[in-house]
């Protein structure tokens, strides 16, 4: 079972996440959105959303860099395993609390407000609950990590993650002896990837980079002292209204 969960299941989850996202974007592009409910209880939404998104982004980038950066590169840069472990505990702990508090506010808002809950699908509530559970498990792993501040336990997860992406058949064996809380955290994380294409989480792939590079707009305020006269008759497309 261990080899299946951490040696085969990762490929199933990642394949479904990639192919499912492509299929959804091609077949149902108009569902590719977060379905905002910002018109309802806006203040709680803003506060919870900011905390949740900042925390999750820090955690995501931290996991991405921490797990997929070759160990040899950290060694070449003089970054010890212990320093990396302590940094992960401190930064990850702060970001995790931020995301958990913000996510809790969002879940409370969506679950308790009858109007918002009426406009929420099962997937909306379920994925938020899964994310909160994942954040909770992540914070619990900190207590297990405090017993391994030398950082060598973390290298097992780095070897596993990099082994998955390099199709290492022995990847699952690298984490066979880690604490159960870590395995639960990994399993739930992979399951979130599995259901990713079928939830509102797909909106995270639509980064609006074009807004960064688009030309600026100039807003011109009219200096007329009086409004324009009322136009008589319908305006024919392609012609000036004064002709």
Secondary structure by P-SEA (a helix, b strand, c coil): ccccccccaaaaaaaaaaaaaaaaaaccccccccccccccaaaaaaaaaaaaaaaaaaaaaaaaaaccccaaaaaaacccaaaaaaaaaaaaaaaaaaaaaaaaaaaaaacccaaaaaaccaaaaaaaaaaaaaaaaaaaacccccccccaaaaaaaaaaaaaaaacccccccccccccaaaaaaaaaaaaaaaacccccccccccccccccccbbbbbbbbccccccccccccccccccccc
